[in-house]
Amino acid sequence: MCRAVLEADDLELVAAVDPANAGKELYSIGIDSSVVIVGAASELAADSLDAAVDFTHLEAARENLTWMAASGVHGIVGTTGFNDEDLDGFRAGFTSSNCLIAPNFTIGAVLMMRFAEMAAPFFESAEVLEFHHENKLDSPSGTAMMTVQRMAEANSDWLEDPTKTHVVEGARGGEGPGGIRVHAVRMRGVAANQEVILGTAGQTLTIRHDTIDRTSYMPGVLLALRGIADRPGLTMGLDALLGLS
């Protein structure tokens, strides 16, 4: 993320937060910048920055977003797992600045979700398979759950799962909104991939997106940074910035 901002002619990197490297210059971890890393967002001077990007974990993100809202800093958030209470709090808190939360900043993944939503009314059954690296802690992914939610909202009439006998418990995956099954794979060698399979009489449609490395998130994050000032309050997902909503 730091490299992406540094390489953008219209953006300026003014701060970096990482508890594990607090006190070091970015140069020391291979990034061409003399910015000194701090250990927490609360150590930053809010009047020195316009927007902050959060790719952390749930508890840290809650603290960071509370600080952003209170400090008038726009928030771009890729952390997932927020509950309805969290989102209500963000809606109430972001009044002097704005916030965008997206389960996935990869533009291809956003389009995959949209295509699945568009296809849903024309099919009778669907399942979602998501594949992530071995260090991902949550399951299913936020992207998978948002995909299923949008498909369920687009079609409320899915075929019921016919399974009666479970030889291995959980083999049919988890049941998401609308009864759509979700399968999560955690495997070394994988970055982040997702496949949506829809079926009806005599045909199936497969929509798949593959992430090769983390640079795939950067165009979406930069798009959000450039557009966040024009999105009052809380925005969920990149769709609006891509003209998809």
N, C-alpha and C positions, 0 to 999 in steps of 0.2 A: 504494500500500500504506500509506504514511504517513497519507494522508487517511482511508482506511478505518478504521484503528486509532483515529485521533483522533475519528472520528464514532461509535465504538462505546462505549456507556456503561460496559461492563464491562471495557474494556481501557485500558491506558495506554501511550502511546508514550514510551519513555525514551531511545532512541538511533537513529541512522541512519548507515549506512556507504555512502560513495560516493567513490572516489578522485578523481573529476573535480571534486568540489565540497567537498573536505575543508577544514575551517576555517570554512565558512559556516554561518549559521543557516538553518533550513528556510524562514524568512520570505523569504530572499533568492531562493529559487527558487519562490516562489508558494504555499508551504504554511503554513498558519496555526499555526506552532509556533516556539518559540525554541530548540528542540533544535539543538545544534551538530553538524554532520556530521563524522565522522571518516573517515580514509582506509582503515582496515583493521579487521576484527573484533577482532584481537588488541589493539587500543588500548582496547577496552571493558573496564569493570569487570564481570566476570562475575556478581558478587554483587548487581549492580543490576538484573538482568533475569532473567526466567523463560524466555523463548523468543525465538528469532530466526528471521526469514524470509529465505531465500536465493533470489533470482531473479537469478543472475549468469551465468557461463559455467563450463565444466567445471573448468578448473584452479583458478579462484578458489573454486568450490564445494568442491572437495576440501580446500583449506586451511581454509575456513570451517567445514566439518563436523568436521574434526579438532580445531579449536579448541573448537567447541561440545561435542563429546564429552568432551574433557579438562577443560572448565570446568563441566560439569554443567548446560549450557543446552539446553533442548529445541529441536530443529531442525524447521522447516517448509520443505521444499525443492521448488522448481519447476524447478530446473535438470535437464536430461536428459543422457544419454550415459555414465552410470556403467557400468563393466564389473563382472563378477562379483567380481573382486578388490577393487574399491572397496566393493561391497556387503558382502562378507565382513568387511572392515575396519570398516565402520560397525556391523555386528552385534556385533562384538567390542568396539568402542569405546563404544557407547552403553549404559552400564550404570547410571550415576547419573542419566541423563536419557534422553529418548526422541527418536526421529526419524521423521518421515513424509516420504517422497519420492513425489511424484506427477507424472507426465508432463503432467497437465492438471488445473487446479483449477476449470475451468468445470463446474458440476454437469450441464449439458446434455450436455457431451462425455463425462462419466463414464457417464451414462445411455445415450448412443449406443453406447459400447463394450460395455456390458452387454447392450443389445438385440441387437447384432451377434453376441455370444457365444451368446445364447439362440436366435437364428435359425439359426446355422451348421449344426446337425445336420440341418436340414430342406431344405438346398439342396446342389447339386452343384458349383457354381462361384461364385467371389466375387472381387471386385477392390476395392481401396481407393484413393481419390483424395484427396490432401490438398493444400490451397491455403494458402500463407502469403505474407506481405509480402516485398518484394525484399531485405530486410536479414537474413533468417534464414540462418544459416550452415550448419546441419546438414540433411541430407536422407537418408532420409525423417524426418519428425518423430517424436519419442518417442511421441506419441499414436497415430500410424499404426502404428508397430511394435508397441505394446502391443495395439492392436486386432487386428492380424493374429495375434499370438501367442495371444491368447485364443480367436480363431476356430479356429486350427489345433488347439488343445488340445481344443476342443469337437467337432471333426469332423476325422478323419484321412483321409477318403476324398474328395478333391477331384478333379475332372476335370483331366487333364493339358493343358497349353497346346499347341494343335495347330500353332502357328506353325513353319514350316520356312524361310521366306525373310524376312530382315530388310532391307527397303529402306533404312531408317534405323536404325542400331544403337541399341538402348535404347528404341525406340518402344513396346515391350511393358512398359516399366517395369522395376522391380527385382523379383526373386523373393524373397519373404519366407517365413517358416515355412509348411510345408504346401504350398508351391508357389503360394501366393496372391500375385498381382501387386500391387505398390504403385507409384503414380504420384505424383510430387511436382511441384507447380506453384509457381513463385516469381514474384510479380507485384505491381507497384505498384498500390495501391488496395485490396488485400486485407488483412484482419487475420489471421484464422485460421479456415479452414473444412475440414470433412472429410465425405466421402461414401463410404458402404459400399454396394456393389451386389451383391446375391446373386441367383443365377438357378437355376432348375430347369425341368422340362418345362412350357412354355407360360406361364411367369410370371417376373417379377423383383420383388425387394423392394429399395427404396432407403431407406437410413437416413442422414439428413444433419443435421449441426449447423453453425450459422453463428455466429461470434463477430463482434460489431459493433465493440466496443472493449474495452480492457483492464479496464474495470470489471466485466466478466463473471467475472473470476477472483476477485474479492474475497469473495463469499459463501462460496466453497469454502475460501479461505485463513482467513477468520474462523472457519469451522466447525472447521478443523484446529487453530487456535490455542486454541480453547475445549476441544477434546477431546484434545489431545496428551498431557496429563499422565496420562490414563487408558489410554494405548496403550503398554505396556512395550516397550522395545527398538526395532527397526526395523519400520515399517509401510510397505508399498508400495501407493500409490493411496488414493483417497478412499472406495472402496467400503465399507470396514468402518464408516466414520463415517456413511455413508448407509444402513446396514443392508442392503447388497447382497451381503455375503459371509457 
